[in-house]
Amino acid sequence: MKFRIGELEVFFPYDYVYPEQYNYMRHLKQTLDGEKGHCLLEMPTGTGKTVSLLSLILSYQLQHSDCGKLVYCTRTVQEMDKVVEELRRVMKYISQKVKEDGMPRFHTGTISISDQRANKKRPRDSKQGNQLKKSKLAAEIESVLDNVSSQTVPKVPPLGSGIASSMSGLAMVGVDGMLGVCLSSRRNMCIHPDVSSFDNRNKVDALCRNRTAPFVRERNRKEQLCDFYENYSRMGSDASMQGIYSLHDMMQLGHERGWCPYFMARTMINRANVVVYNYQYMLDPKISGMVSREIERESIVVFDEAHNIDNVCIEALSVMLNRRIMRRCSANIRKLEDKLGQVERSDKKKLQDEYKALVEGLNLVNNDANSDMKGGMLLANPVLSQDILKEAMPGNIRRGKNFLNYLRALGDFIKLRMDDRQRFLELPGHFIEKLKEETKIIEPKAMRFCYSRLNSLLKTLEVTDMDEFTPIQLVANFCTLLATYNEGFRVLYEPHDERTPHIEDPKLKLCCVDASIAIKPVFERFRNVIITSGTLSPLDFYTRILQFSPKLSESLDMKLSRKCILPIIVTKGSDQAPISSKFEMRDNKNCLKNYGDLLVQLCEVVPDGIVCFFTSYEYMEMVVSHWGKDEVGILKKVLKEKLIFIETKDVVETSTALDAFKKACNCGRGAVFFSIARGKVSEGIDFNNHYGRCVVMFGIPYQYTKSNELKIRTEFLESHYNVPAREFITFDALRQTSQCVGRVIRSKTDYGIMIFADVRYAKADKLKKLPKWVIQYMDTSHRNLSTDRAVSVCRTFLRTMGQPRSQEDEIGVTMYNRDQIETMAKELGLDRKFAGGFQGSDVAEDAKVPQNSTPSSLASIK
């Protein structure tokens, strides 16, 4: 249906809209209206967040010519596929409506693409020329409309057709020029039979570069090249394409045309209206410097499922070195010295040209930013600051031989520090001061250029096997970050793991403790950044740890016609003894028995699938081992009711177990899946409908509190951002809990039970960190239950949910049609021109919708 939010006409591809979706889209519009601004939005799980995002933003793009492309960042390939599926549905509906009703009115004084085309120079007096122009345009539009509606690989117009536009906003290219593309790593997109046979990402990258590097291609040995890349470089690099392409589509198209899907996608993202890729392509400077640097500032960036975004930022700027890496780094230096000697003897001019370029500054690196697109190997600088790019390369590392000696001296010092038998923690500045004392390196400024200088040297020496040179890249990355940042980083040395003190395993870590460093350039660069998830509570934590002031921050309620989620807290067993996974009770046999009894009784009551989450692999192994003992017999009792499947650290084994779990549920046998909080299953797998009628959290998934990395991060947050250590640790554990229990409910027609099995969940500091939509449906009488009482409540809930219910029962309560939306808008004052958004910097105060309100005209429908 089409409806209006203020002056914006929204194209929504379904006949009904949830009130949560309507409110969510209103908040999105408020963010996009007016000046640059960002937002934090928490939307309940299973209420259509993805389609709401796409419908509102694409509608906004279509009607605002100053709006750039949509960059949709996800965490997994499975999530990318879901986004593409919804994107196709939205664009099919928009295309249909535009074809029927014409283009919607622009709100920035611009003209539509059809008007722009009509104004182009054409033969005025030639009737034949006019007919040719019209038929050509009609054919283009008809072809693209077919592409958008197709669920298979979209058709691609002939090369040189000129349909695609360099402008990224949907308003500038029109519906007929729409281009959406997914991008992932070479490992996920490569179709070369030899290269794609490897699972290791670094190996695939290295083999790809061995076949696509410019100097390899110059040798003109066909057996060493990639035919897919050569075909694309020769025939397809200037191809104009429209449609929506998933990863599978890109690979299938690559097979059909003999083109490389990866480099095809890399080219397409600069012209695309919608780009879908992983967080790392936006947040990790080593990757974003290659992939995302050309994306325009007017773009809208969405981080979906962003509850762990701070951890992604931390990981992107942290480096770990151990003795094995340092040994291999020394071997890398010796090999590069040999290659350097060979080049000095055979092609000295090449080294002189490199030296000249380095004397002139880092413009060589800047101008070569697209060398990876040409098959090159540019390693983007890990440093986020642009200041370094304005400085000339220091003289003491301009010559390759001097640079390798410099790296050797740095490596020797790092090895020396790793011989220490005591743990130490230092600021980067203190570490560098000791470096100056212990070595001949008087001026460590050159350390800031190590990564860029190494990149230049590897290209000059025509090194293709980058996998082999990963250790020296890690050391260069360590040194560059160390010399660039003092605040927000700590140097941590651990001679052994805290959990295995008897095993010597020295590690030197440059730990980023400030997540805002990585995401700050994104906030500063782009017009709008939308951080959204179903589990962002409490929102104020994200504003503090990411250090930004959102234009809008909102947590939405969930509106249900019936209470289809049942969150309960089980604090004790049937014997009234408390249950918990805390350290003091972890191996308490009575506690483990009560956990087992809870599972057995749930298996007797709950049909189909039950998903159990444990705090760690070690805890799950201990619990399951205890349950498996003959004298305990918990597993035997469970197996009488349902089959048991377990998540392991092996991805293939876990995928096989999931498939078997779903088969057991489908055939009516029923199954229990034992999984891990913070594991793969907890983040990316949906247990919708009968696959997840109940989810059980055995304990609270705290991080290992004695971890030195966690300690230094919490100390930093407390001293700099006034975030108490205990508050952050609890916040982190509860967001993982929320993500786990959210697996059980994936739509409003679904239903499920959420069991928090730990006495600590009943405490106020834990409850307030659960999502608003979970607490909303948690009765106060369900916050301190024993096992037998909890099972009784579950039985009653399942009987109620098992009653037949039709869609008509939901209309006007949890689902609104267009007339009901317009009625609600009028009664709440949302039919005014700028209602639901900003006009300049002013908020339409009377446009704020009470989230639980229902217009009087709809009350009779309930």
C-alpha positions in Angstrom: 0.0 0.0 0.0 0.9 3.7 -0.3 0.5 6.1 2.6 1.9 9.4 3.6 4.1 10.4 6.5 3.9 14.1 6.5 4.8 15.2 2.9 6.5 11.9 2.1 4.7 9.3 0.1 5.8 5.9 1.4 5.7 2.8 -0.8 5.1 -0.3 1.4 4.9 -3.7 -0.4 2.3 -5.3 1.9 -1.5 -4.7 2.4 -1.1 -4.1 6.1 1.5 -2.4 8.3 2.3 -3.0 11.9 2.0 0.0 14.2 5.7 -0.6 15.2 6.6 -0.3 11.5 4.7 2.9 11.1 6.3 4.4 14.2 9.7 3.1 13.1 9.4 4.7 9.7 8.3 8.0 11.3 11.5 8.0 13.4 13.5 7.2 10.3 12.0 10.1 8.4 12.7 12.5 11.3 16.4 11.4 11.1 16.6 11.9 7.3 14.8 15.3 7.3 16.6 18.5 7.7 20.3 18.7 8.4 22.8 15.9 8.8 22.0 13.6 11.8 22.2 10.1 13.1 19.9 7.9 15.1 19.6 4.9 17.4 16.5 2.8 17.0 15.5 -0.4 18.8 12.6 -2.3 17.1 11.1 -5.5 18.6 12.3 -8.7 17.0 10.0 -10.2 14.3 8.1 -7.0 13.5 9.5 -6.3 10.0 12.5 -4.0 10.6 14.2 -4.7 7.3 11.2 -4.0 5.0 10.4 -0.8 7.0 14.0 0.5 6.5 14.0 -0.2 2.8 10.5 1.1 2.2 11.1 4.4 3.9 14.6 5.0 2.7 13.9 4.1 -0.9 10.7 6.2 -0.9 12.8 9.1 0.5 15.5 8.6 -2.1 12.9 8.6 -4.9 11.5 12.0 -3.8 14.7 13.8 -2.7 17.4 14.4 -5.3 19.9 15.5 -2.6 19.8 12.0 -1.0 22.7 9.7 -1.9 22.8 5.9 -2.0 21.8 3.5 0.7 24.7 1.5 2.2 23.2 -1.4 4.2 25.7 -3.0 6.5 25.0 -6.5 7.8 27.0 -9.1 9.7 26.5 -12.4 7.8 25.9 -13.6 4.3 22.5 -15.0 5.4 21.4 -11.6 6.5 22.6 -10.1 3.2 20.3 -12.6 1.4 17.3 -11.6 3.5 18.0 -7.9 2.7 18.1 -8.6 -1.0 14.8 -10.6 -0.8 13.0 -7.6 0.8 14.7 -5.1 -1.5 13.3 -7.0 -4.5 9.9 -7.0 -3.0 10.0 -3.2 -2.3 11.4 -2.3 -5.7 8.8 -4.5 -7.5 6.0 -2.6 -5.7 7.6 0.8 -6.3 8.0 -0.1 -10.0 4.4 -1.2 -10.3 3.0 1.9 -8.6 5.2 4.3 -10.6 4.1 2.6 -13.8 0.5 3.0 -12.8 0.5 6.4 -11.1 3.6 8.1 -12.4 6.6 9.4 -10.4 5.8 10.9 -7.0 6.4 14.7 -6.5 9.9 15.8 -5.7 10.4 17.8 -2.5 13.6 19.6 -3.3 12.6 21.5 -6.5 14.2 19.0 -8.8 12.7 17.3 -11.9 12.2 13.6 -12.5 14.6 11.5 -14.6 12.0 11.3 -17.4 11.8 15.1 -17.5 15.6 15.3 -17.6 15.7 12.8 -20.5 13.0 14.7 -22.3 15.0 17.9 -22.0 18.0 16.4 -23.7 18.9 17.5 -27.2 17.0 15.6 -29.8 15.7 16.1 -33.4 12.8 18.6 -33.0 11.4 18.3 -36.5 12.0 14.6 -37.0 8.9 12.5 -36.2 11.0 9.4 -36.8 13.6 10.6 -34.2 10.9 11.2 -31.6 9.4 7.8 -32.1 12.8 6.2 -31.9 13.6 8.0 -28.6 10.3 7.1 -27.0 10.5 3.4 -28.0 14.0 3.2 -26.8 13.1 4.7 -23.4 10.0 2.5 -23.1 12.1 -0.6 -23.9 14.6 0.4 -21.2 11.9 0.9 -18.6 10.0 -2.3 -19.5 13.3 -4.3 -19.3 14.2 -3.0 -15.9 10.7 -3.5 -14.5 11.1 -7.1 -15.5 14.5 -7.3 -13.9 13.2 -5.9 -10.5 10.3 -8.3 -10.4 12.4 -11.3 -11.2 13.6 -13.5 -8.3 16.2 -15.1 -10.5 19.3 -13.5 -12.0 18.3 -10.1 -13.4 18.8 -9.5 -17.1 21.6 -7.1 -18.0 21.3 -4.6 -20.8 23.8 -4.8 -23.6 27.3 -3.3 -23.1 27.4 0.4 -23.8 23.7 0.9 -23.6 24.2 4.0 -21.4 21.2 3.4 -19.2 23.1 3.4 -15.9 23.8 6.8 -14.3 26.8 7.8 -12.3 24.5 9.5 -9.8 23.7 7.3 -6.8 20.4 8.7 -5.6 17.3 6.9 -6.8 15.7 10.3 -7.6 18.4 11.0 -10.2 18.3 7.7 -12.0 14.6 6.9 -11.6 13.0 3.5 -10.9 14.2 2.2 -14.3 17.8 2.9 -13.4 17.8 1.2 -10.1 20.9 -0.8 -9.2 21.3 -2.9 -6.1 24.4 -5.0 -5.4 25.9 -7.2 -2.7 29.6 -7.4 -2.0 31.5 -10.0 0.1 35.0 -11.4 0.2 36.8 -13.1 -2.7 36.3 -16.4 -0.8 32.5 -16.0 -1.0 32.4 -14.7 -4.6 35.2 -16.5 -6.5 34.1 -18.8 -9.3 37.6 -19.8 -10.5 37.6 -23.6 -10.1 41.1 -23.8 -8.7 41.0 -20.8 -6.4 37.5 -21.3 -5.1 38.4 -24.8 -3.9 40.2 -23.4 -0.8 38.3 -22.3 2.3 41.0 -20.1 3.8 40.3 -16.5 3.1 44.0 -15.4 3.0 44.8 -18.3 0.7 42.0 -17.4 -1.7 43.1 -13.7 -1.7 46.7 -14.7 -2.4 45.8 -17.0 -5.3 43.5 -14.3 -6.8 46.3 -11.7 -6.7 48.7 -14.3 -8.3 46.4 -14.3 -11.3 45.3 -10.6 -11.4 48.3 -8.5 -10.4 49.3 -6.0 -13.1 52.9 -7.3 -13.4 51.6 -10.9 -13.7 49.3 -9.8 -16.5 52.2 -8.0 -18.3 54.1 -11.2 -18.6 51.2 -12.3 -20.9 51.3 -16.0 -19.8 47.8 -17.2 -20.3 48.2 -20.2 -18.0 49.0 -17.9 -15.0 46.0 -15.5 -15.5 42.3 -15.7 -14.5 40.1 -15.9 -17.5 37.1 -14.5 -15.6 39.1 -11.4 -14.6 40.5 -11.0 -18.1 37.1 -11.2 -19.7 35.6 -8.7 -17.3 38.6 -6.3 -17.7 38.4 -6.5 -21.5 34.6 -6.6 -22.1 32.6 -5.8 -18.9 34.3 -3.1 -16.9 32.3 -0.4 -18.5 29.0 -2.4 -18.6 25.9 -0.6 -17.5 23.6 -2.7 -15.5 20.3 -2.4 -13.6 18.5 -4.7 -11.3 19.1 -6.2 -7.9 21.9 -8.7 -7.5 22.5 -11.0 -4.6 25.8 -12.9 -4.1 24.3 -15.9 -5.8 23.1 -13.7 -8.7 26.6 -12.2 -9.2 28.2 -15.6 -9.2 25.6 -17.0 -11.7 26.0 -14.0 -13.9 29.8 -14.5 -13.7 29.4 -18.0 -15.0 27.0 -17.0 -17.8 29.2 -14.1 -19.1 32.6 -15.4 -18.0 33.2 -12.4 -15.8 34.7 -12.2 -12.3 31.9 -11.6 -9.8 34.1 -10.0 -7.2 35.6 -7.3 -9.4 32.3 -6.8 -11.1 30.7 -6.0 -7.7 33.6 -3.8 -6.8 32.9 -1.7 -9.9 29.2 -1.7 -9.4 29.1 -0.3 -5.9 30.2 3.1 -7.0 27.2 3.4 -9.4 24.7 1.4 -7.3 21.7 3.0 -5.5 21.8 0.3 -2.8 24.9 -1.5 -1.6 24.7 -4.4 0.9 27.9 -5.6 2.5 29.6 -6.5 5.8 30.4 -4.1 8.6 34.1 -4.4 8.0 33.8 -2.7 4.6 32.7 0.4 6.4 34.5 0.2 9.8 37.8 -1.4 9.3 40.1 1.2 7.7 42.3 -1.4 6.0 39.3 -2.5 4.0 37.1 0.6 3.8 40.1 2.6 2.5 40.0 0.3 -0.6 36.3 -0.4 -1.0 34.3 2.5 0.4 36.4 5.6 -0.1 34.5 6.6 -3.2 31.0 6.5 -1.6 29.5 10.0 -1.6 29.0 11.9 1.7 25.2 12.3 1.0 24.8 8.5 1.5 22.6 6.9 4.1 24.5 4.2 6.1 22.5 1.6 8.0 24.1 -0.8 10.6 21.5 -3.5 11.1 21.7 -5.9 14.0 24.2 -3.5 15.5 24.0 -4.6 19.2 27.7 -5.6 18.9 28.9 -2.7 16.8 31.3 -1.5 19.5 33.1 -4.9 19.6 33.4 -4.8 15.8 35.1 -1.4 16.1 37.5 -2.6 18.8 38.5 -5.7 16.8 39.1 -3.7 13.6 41.9 -1.7 15.3 43.4 -4.3 17.6 46.6 -6.3 16.8 48.0 -9.4 18.5 51.6 -10.7 18.1 53.1 -13.9 19.4 56.5 -15.7 19.0 55.4 -17.6 15.9 54.3 -14.5 14.1 57.6 -12.8 15.0 59.7 -15.8 13.7 57.8 -15.7 10.5 58.2 -11.9 10.3 62.0 -12.3 10.4 61.7 -14.9 7.6 59.6 -12.4 5.6 62.3 -9.7 6.1 65.0 -12.1 4.8 63.0 -13.0 1.8 62.2 -9.4 0.9 65.9 -8.6 1.2 66.7 -11.3 -1.3 64.0 -10.0 -3.7 65.3 -6.5 -3.2 68.8 -7.6 -4.1 67.6 -9.3 -7.3 65.7 -6.2 -8.4 68.8 -4.0 -7.6 70.8 -6.2 -10.0 68.2 -6.5 -12.7 66.0 -3.3 -12.7 67.5 -0.6 -10.6 65.4 2.1 -12.3 62.3 0.6 -10.7 63.7 1.3 -7.2 64.8 4.8 -8.3 61.2 5.5 -9.5 59.8 4.3 -6.2 62.3 6.5 -4.2 61.4 9.5 -6.3 57.7 9.0 -5.6 58.3 8.6 -1.9 60.3 11.8 -1.8 57.3 13.6 -3.3 55.0 12.3 -0.5 52.3 9.7 -0.2 50.6 10.7 -3.4 51.7 7.4 -4.9 49.4 5.7 -2.4 46.6 8.1 -2.8 46.6 8.0 -6.6 46.7 4.2 -6.5 43.6 3.8 -4.4 41.9 1.9 -7.1 44.9 -0.4 -7.9 43.1 -3.3 -6.2 40.3 -2.9 -8.7 42.8 -3.3 -11.4 44.1 -6.5 -9.9 46.6 -4.7 -7.7 47.4 -5.3 -4.0 47.0 -2.0 -2.3 46.9 -2.5 1.5 44.9 0.4 2.8 46.5 2.3 5.7 45.0 1.2 9.1 45.3 4.7 10.4 42.1 6.7 10.3 43.6 10.2 10.6 44.1 12.0 7.3 47.0 14.0 8.6 49.5 11.3 7.9 48.6 11.4 4.2 49.7 15.0 4.0 53.3 14.2 5.2 56.2 13.1 3.2 57.8 9.7 3.8 60.6 10.1 6.4 64.1 9.8 4.7 65.3 7.0 6.9 62.9 4.5 5.4 62.6 5.7 1.8 65.1 3.2 0.5 64.0 -0.4 0.7 67.2 -1.7 2.4 66.9 0.9 5.1 63.3 0.2 5.7 63.9 -3.5 6.1 66.7 -2.8 8.6 64.3 -0.5 10.4 61.6 -3.2 10.6 64.2 -5.7 11.8 65.2 -3.4 14.6 61.5 -3.0 15.6 61.0 -6.8 15.4 64.1 -7.4 17.6 62.8 -5.0 20.3 59.3 -6.6 20.2 61.0 -10.1 20.7 63.0 -8.7 23.6 59.9 -7.4 25.3 58.2 -10.8 24.8 61.0 -12.5 26.8 59.6 -10.8 29.9 58.1 -13.2 32.5 55.8 -10.6 34.1 52.7 -9.2 32.6 52.8 -5.5 31.8 50.4 -2.8 30.6 51.6 0.4 29.1 50.4 3.4 27.1 51.7 3.5 23.5 53.9 6.5 24.4 55.6 4.6 27.2 56.3 1.7 24.9 57.8 3.9 22.3 60.0 5.7 25.0 61.5 2.3 26.0 62.0 1.5 22.3 64.1 4.7 21.9 66.1 3.7 25.0 66.8 0.1 23.9 67.4 0.6 20.2 69.2 2.9 17.8 65.8 4.3 16.7 66.1 7.9 17.9 63.1 9.2 16.0 60.1 6.8 15.9 58.1 9.1 13.6 58.8 6.7 10.8 56.8 4.0 12.6 53.6 5.8 11.5 54.5 5.1 7.9 55.4 1.4 8.3 52.2 0.0 6.8 52.2 2.4 3.8 56.0 1.8 3.2 55.6 -1.9 3.3 52.7 -1.7 0.8 54.9 0.3 -1.6 57.7 -2.1 -1.3 55.6 -5.2 -1.9 54.2 -3.6 -5.0 57.6 -2.6 -6.2 59.0 -6.1 -5.7 56.0 -7.6 -7.4 55.0 -9.8 -4.5 51.8 -11.7 -5.1 51.6 -14.3 -2.3 50.3 -11.9 0.4 49.3 -14.9 2.5 52.9 -15.7 3.1 53.6 -12.1 4.1 50.8 -11.8 6.7 53.2 -11.8 9.7 55.2 -8.7 8.4 51.9 -7.0 7.6 50.8 -7.6 11.2 54.0 -6.1 12.6 53.7 -3.1 10.3 50.1 -2.6 11.3 51.1 -2.8 15.0 53.8 -0.2 14.6 51.7 2.2 12.6 48.8 2.2 15.1 51.2 2.3 18.0 53.0 5.5 16.8 49.8 7.2 15.7 47.5 6.9 18.7 48.2 7.3 22.3 44.7 7.7 23.8 42.3 4.9 23.3 45.0 2.2 23.0 46.9 0.1 25.5 49.9 -2.2 25.0 49.3 -5.4 26.9 51.8 -8.2 27.4 50.8 -11.6 28.8 53.4 -14.3 29.3 50.6 -16.9 29.5 46.8 -17.3 29.4 45.3 -16.6 32.8 43.3 -19.9 32.6 46.4 -21.9 31.8 49.3 -20.4 33.8 51.4 -23.5 33.5 51.6 -23.2 29.7 54.0 -20.5 28.4 52.3 -18.6 25.5 53.6 -15.0 25.4 51.4 -12.5 23.5 51.9 -8.8 22.9 48.6 -7.1 22.1 47.9 -3.6 21.0 44.4 -3.3 22.4 42.0 -0.6 21.1 39.8 0.2 24.1 37.8 3.1 22.6 35.2 2.0 20.0 34.5 5.6 19.0 37.9 5.8 17.2 36.8 3.5 14.4 33.2 4.8 13.9 34.0 8.5 14.3 35.0 9.0 10.7 31.7 7.3 9.6 29.7 9.7 11.7 31.6 12.7 10.4 31.6 11.7 6.8 28.1 10.6 6.0 24.8 12.5 6.0 22.9 9.9 8.0 24.0 6.9 10.0 21.3 4.6 11.4 22.2 2.1 14.1 19.4 -0.3 14.7 18.7 -3.7 16.2 16.1 -5.6 18.2 18.4 -5.5 21.3 19.9 -2.1 21.9 18.8 -1.6 25.5 19.8 0.5 27.2 20.3 3.0 24.4 22.3 5.5 26.4 25.2 3.0 26.7 25.7 3.2 23.0 25.8 7.0 22.9 28.5 6.9 25.6 30.7 4.1 24.3 30.5 5.3 20.7 30.7 9.0 21.7 28.1 10.6 19.5 24.9 12.6 20.0 22.1 11.0 18.0 19.5 13.2 16.4 17.0 10.7 17.6 17.1 7.8 20.0 14.1 5.5 20.5 13.1 2.1 21.8 9.8 0.9 20.4 7.1 -1.1 22.2 5.6 -4.3 20.7 1.8 -4.2 20.2 0.1 -7.7 20.2 -3.5 -8.8 20.0 -2.7 -11.7 22.2 0.3 -12.3 24.5 2.3 -14.5 22.1 5.6 -14.2 24.0 6.0 -15.5 27.5 9.1 -14.2 29.2 9.6 -15.8 32.7 12.4 -15.9 35.2 13.1 -19.2 37.0 15.1 -18.6 40.1 14.8 -21.9 42.0 14.2 -25.6 41.5 11.2 -27.6 42.7 13.1 -28.0 46.0 13.3 -24.2 46.3 17.1 -24.2 46.1 18.4 -21.2 44.0 19.8 -21.9 40.5 22.6 -20.0 38.9 25.6 -20.3 36.7 27.7 -18.0 38.8 31.2 -19.2 39.8 30.3 -20.3 43.3 27.5 -22.5 42.1 28.8 -23.6 38.8 29.7 -27.2 39.8 27.0 -27.5 42.5 25.4 -30.9 41.9 22.0 -29.8 43.2 22.0 -26.7 41.0 22.9 -28.9 37.9 20.2 -31.3 38.8 17.6 -28.6 39.1 18.7 -27.3 35.7 18.2 -30.8 34.3 14.8 -31.2 35.9 13.7 -28.0 34.3 14.7 -29.2 30.9 13.1 -32.6 31.3 9.8 -31.1 32.4 9.8 -28.6 29.6 10.4 -31.4 27.1 7.3 -33.1 28.4 5.2 -30.0 27.9 6.6 -28.0 24.9 6.0 -29.4 21.4 8.6 -29.5 18.6 11.8 -27.5 19.1 13.5 -26.2 22.3 16.7 -24.2 22.1 19.0 -24.1 25.2 21.8 -21.5 25.5 24.8 -22.0 27.9 27.2 -19.3 28.9 30.3 -21.0 27.3 31.5 -24.2 25.7 33.3 -25.2 28.9 30.1 -24.7 31.0 28.0 -26.7 28.5 30.5 -29.5 28.4 30.5 -29.7 32.2 26.7 -29.6 32.5 26.0 -32.1 29.7 28.7 -34.5 31.1 27.0 -34.3 34.5 23.6 -34.9 33.0 24.9 -37.9 31.1 26.0 -39.8 34.2 24.0 -43.0 34.8 23.1 -42.0 38.4 21.8 -38.6 37.2 20.1 -39.8 34.0 18.9 -36.4 32.7 19.9 -37.0 29.1 18.1 -40.4 29.0 14.9 -38.7 30.2 15.2 -36.0 27.6 15.8 -38.5 24.8 12.5 -40.2 25.7 10.8 -37.0 24.6 13.1 -35.4 22.0 16.3 -35.8 20.2 19.4 -33.8 21.2 21.7 -31.8 19.0 24.8 -29.7 20.0 26.6 -26.7 18.6 30.3 -27.3 18.2 33.2 -25.0 17.3 33.2 -26.6 13.8 31.0 -24.7 11.4 30.3 -27.7 9.2 29.3 -29.9 12.2 27.0 -27.2 13.5 25.3 -26.7 10.2 24.7 -30.5 9.9 23.3 -30.5 13.4 20.9 -27.6 12.6 19.6 -29.4 9.5 19.0 -32.6 11.5 17.3 -30.6 14.3 14.9 -29.0 11.8 14.1 -32.4 10.3 13.3 -33.8 13.7 10.9 -30.9 14.3 9.3 -31.3 10.9 8.6 -35.0 11.3 7.0 -34.5 14.7 9.7 -36.2 16.8 10.8 -32.9 18.4 14.3 -31.9 19.3 16.5 -29.9 21.7 19.4 -27.9 20.5 22.2 -27.1 22.9 23.9 -23.9 21.9 26.3 -21.2 23.2 25.6 -17.5 23.9 28.0 -15.4 21.7 28.2 -18.4 19.3 27.2 -18.6 15.6 23.7 -19.9 16.4 22.9 -17.2 18.8 23.6 -14.4 16.2 22.5 -15.5 12.8 20.0 -18.4 13.1 16.2 -17.9 13.4 14.2 -20.6 15.2 10.8 -19.4 13.8 7.5 -21.2 14.3 7.8 -24.8 15.5 11.6 -24.8 15.4 11.7 -22.7 18.6 8.6 -22.9 20.8 10.8 -22.3 23.8 14.3 -20.9 24.5 16.1 -21.5 27.8 19.0 -19.3 29.1 21.0 -21.4 31.5 22.8 -18.6 33.4 24.0 -15.2 32.5 26.6 -15.1 29.7 29.2 -12.8 31.3 32.6 -12.4 29.7 35.5 -14.0 31.5 35.8 -11.3 34.1 39.5 -12.0 34.8 40.4 -11.2 31.2 43.1 -8.5 31.1 41.7 -7.1 27.9 38.2 -6.7 29.5 39.8 -5.1 32.5 41.7 -2.4 30.6 38.7 -1.6 28.5 36.3 -1.2 31.4 39.0 0.9 33.2 39.2 3.2 30.2 35.4 3.5 29.9 35.1 4.3 33.6 37.8 6.9 33.6 37.0 8.6 30.3 33.3 8.1 29.7 31.9 7.6 33.2 30.7 4.1 32.4 31.2 1.9 35.6 33.0 -1.3 35.0 30.3 -3.5 36.5 27.5 -1.7 34.6 29.3 -2.3 31.3 30.0 -6.0 32.0 26.3 -6.5 33.0 25.1 -4.5 29.9 27.3 -6.7 27.7 26.0 -10.0 29.2 22.3 -8.9 29.0 22.5 -7.8 25.3 23.9 -11.3 24.5 21.0 -12.8 26.5 18.5 -10.6 24.6 19.9 -11.7 21.3 19.6 -15.4 22.3 15.9 -15.2 23.5 15.0 -13.1 20.5 15.6 -16.2 18.3 12.3 -17.7 19.4 9.9 -15.0 18.0 10.2 -14.0 14.3 6.8 -12.6 13.5 3.5 -11.6 15.2 1.9 -14.9 14.1 4.6 -16.8 15.9 4.7 -17.6 19.6 7.2 -18.8 22.0 8.5 -19.0 25.6 11.6 -17.2 26.9 13.0 -18.7 30.1 15.7 -16.9 32.0 17.0 -19.6 34.4 19.2 -17.8 36.9 18.3 -16.2 40.2 20.3 -13.0 39.2 17.9 -12.2 36.4 15.3 -11.1 39.0 17.5 -8.2 40.2 16.6 -4.7 39.1 20.0 -3.9 37.5 19.5 -6.9 35.2 15.8 -6.3 34.4 16.4 -2.7 33.3 18.9 -3.8 30.7 16.5 -6.2 28.9 14.8 -4.8 25.8 11.7 -2.7 26.4 9.5 -5.1 24.4 10.5 -8.1 26.6 9.8 -6.3 29.9 6.5 -5.1 28.5 5.2 -8.6 28.4 6.8 -10.0 31.5 4.3 -10.2 34.3 5.6 -9.2 37.8 4.3 -12.5 39.0 6.6 -14.3 36.6 9.8 -12.9 37.9 10.6 -15.3 40.7 9.2 -18.8 39.7 10.2 -22.3 40.8 10.6 -25.1 38.2 7.2 -26.6 38.8 5.4 -23.3 38.8 7.2 -22.2 35.6 6.2 -25.5 33.8 2.6 -24.9 34.8 2.6 -21.4 33.4 4.1 -22.7 30.2 1.5 -25.4 29.9 -1.3 -22.8 30.2 0.4 -20.5 27.7 0.7 -23.2 25.1 -2.9 -24.3 25.4 -4.0 -20.7 24.8 -1.6 -20.2 21.8 -2.8 -23.5 20.3 -6.3 -22.1 19.6 -7.0 -21.2 16.0 -6.6 -17.6 15.0 -7.2 -15.8 11.7 -5.6 -12.7 10.1 -9.0 -10.9 10.5 -8.5 -11.0 14.3 -5.3 -8.9 13.9 -6.6 -6.2 11.6 -7.1 -2.9 13.4 -5.2 -4.2 16.4 -1.7 -5.2 15.3 -2.2 -4.7 11.5 -3.5 -1.5 9.9 -4.7 -1.1 6.4 -4.4 2.2 4.5 -7.7 3.7 5.7 -6.8 2.9 9.3 -3.4 4.5 9.0 -4.9 7.6 7.5 -7.5 7.8 10.3 -4.8 7.4 12.9 -2.7 10.1 11.2 -5.6 12.6 11.2 -6.6 12.0 14.9 -3.0 12.4 16.0 -2.2 15.4 13.7 0.1 13.5 11.4 -1.6 14.5 8.2 0.1 17.9 8.2 2.8 18.7 5.7 5.8 18.2 7.9 4.3 16.0 10.6 6.5 13.1 11.5 9.7 14.8 10.5 11.9 17.9 10.8 11.4 21.1 9.0 14.8 22.6 9.3 15.8 22.0 12.8 12.3 22.1 14.4 10.5 19.0 15.4 6.7 18.9 14.9 5.9 18.4 18.6 2.3 17.6 17.9 3.4 14.8 15.6 4.7 12.6 18.3 2.7 9.3 18.3 2.1 7.7 21.7 3.4 4.2 21.0 0.6 2.4 22.7 -2.2 4.7 21.6 -5.0 3.6 19.4 -7.4 6.0 17.7 -11.0 5.9 18.9 -12.1 5.0 15.4 -10.1 1.8 15.7 -11.2 0.9 19.2 -14.4 -0.7 17.9 -12.4 -3.0 15.7 -10.5 -4.5 18.7 
